[in-house]
Amino acid sequence: MSENNKHVNTESANDELEARNYSSKKYRTPDGVPADIVMFTLTKRERKTVTKTLPIRELKVMLIKRKGWPFAGRWALPGGFCQENESIYGAAKRELMEETGVDGGHLEYLNVYSQPGRDPRGWIISHAFFALVEEWMLEHRQAADDAEDVGLFTIQEALEELELAFDHRTIIEDAYRRIQQQMLETTIARQFLPRDFTLSELYQVIQSVVPDFEEPNFIRKITSTRSRKGIVEEVRDDEGNLVSSNQYSQRPAQLYRFTELVPRLSIYT
Ligand SMILES: Nc1ncnc2c1ncn2[C@@H]1O[C@H](COP(=O)(O)OP(=O)(O)OC[C@H]2O[C@@H](O)[C@H](O)[C@@H]2O)[C@@H](O)[C@H]1O
């Protein structure tokens, strides 16, 4: 036996011994690891006006009223405990499926919430995600056994008017900041728009998530500046003619769609 092999054998014998003597029971471990989801949707209501105009779009967050202790009667994010045989992402996906009946959609990791005392039941570390879902997905939601009531709230209502459970206010604040940032730096607006849309609709969607967004040269910038050109393209019919729509305006407006291009914005360009 070579010196090298001898070394490997002793090492694995040591490992085996250590594995046999190891017990995680000797240590204090968390009492639970839930996944919480901030589910955002953009509601769309047609206005009752004579002239054609854009519908009212509002960013809403879905909350569930808790039935039992802790925080009975308070509004909370949908969430549930991760089981031993699944990943945290898997638990979040399962929760999203239970709440919306839809498999898929935009689900993204937000942050971990581990402040001691955040859950009176013990050492419970929550991993939060955010999801962008379409309003119709939430309409089909059946109230789950553990939920008393479910509601869609504006961010202002959720943060300023409701008494929320656990540290869910902080989670919602963080998620809101994240989607505002993403709305300005990525093409997530596509999650809230039909495939073909006008640039006024895109502008409105951005503003409904980032209310202080104002760009007087929006159309010129999105269609012609070097860093943004190629993110959206004009819709054309089979003959190559431009397609427009007068659904929300008196005069027909050009339709656009997002391309597959991933914008790489730099602070230097
Ligand atoms: N410590 C625990 N670990 C694993 N499963 C548990 C635990 N406590 C209860 N459960 C199981 O989970 C079920 C409760 O599930 P939910 O109602 O989904 O959980 P909830 O009470 O809402 O707890 C999740 C919430 O805790 C917060 O820390 C977190 O932010 C999340 O919103 C119970 O019926 C029970 O079967």
The ligand as an ORCA input file, in Angstrom:
! r2SCAN-3c Opt
* xyz 0 1
  N     -42.076     24.970     14.106
  C     -42.688     24.335     13.100
  N     -41.979     23.694     12.156
  C     -42.570     23.049     11.140
  N     -43.911     22.983     10.979
  C     -44.673     23.626     11.884
  C     -44.115     24.325     12.971
  N     -45.118     24.841     13.704
  C     -46.250     24.486     13.096
  N     -45.997     23.767     11.985
  C     -46.923     23.190     11.050
  O     -47.265     24.196     10.157
  C     -48.657     24.470     10.205
  C     -48.849     25.950     10.287
  O     -48.608     26.321      9.036
  P     -48.870     27.752      8.551
  O     -50.183     28.252      9.029
  O     -48.576     27.754      7.110
  O     -47.728     28.505      9.335
  P     -47.787     29.858     10.056
  O     -48.353     29.741     11.426
  O     -48.380     30.885      9.168
  O     -46.231     30.129     10.186
  C     -45.475     30.654      9.131
  C     -45.137     32.059      9.529
  O     -44.257     32.058     10.621
  C     -43.486     33.216     10.565
  O     -42.287     33.087     11.271
  C     -43.220     33.406      9.113
  O     -42.952     34.752      8.809
  C     -44.440     32.805      8.432
  O     -45.284     33.790      7.913
  C     -49.200     23.825     11.425
  O     -50.473     23.321     11.121
  C     -48.209     22.742     11.697
  O     -48.622     21.571     11.000
*
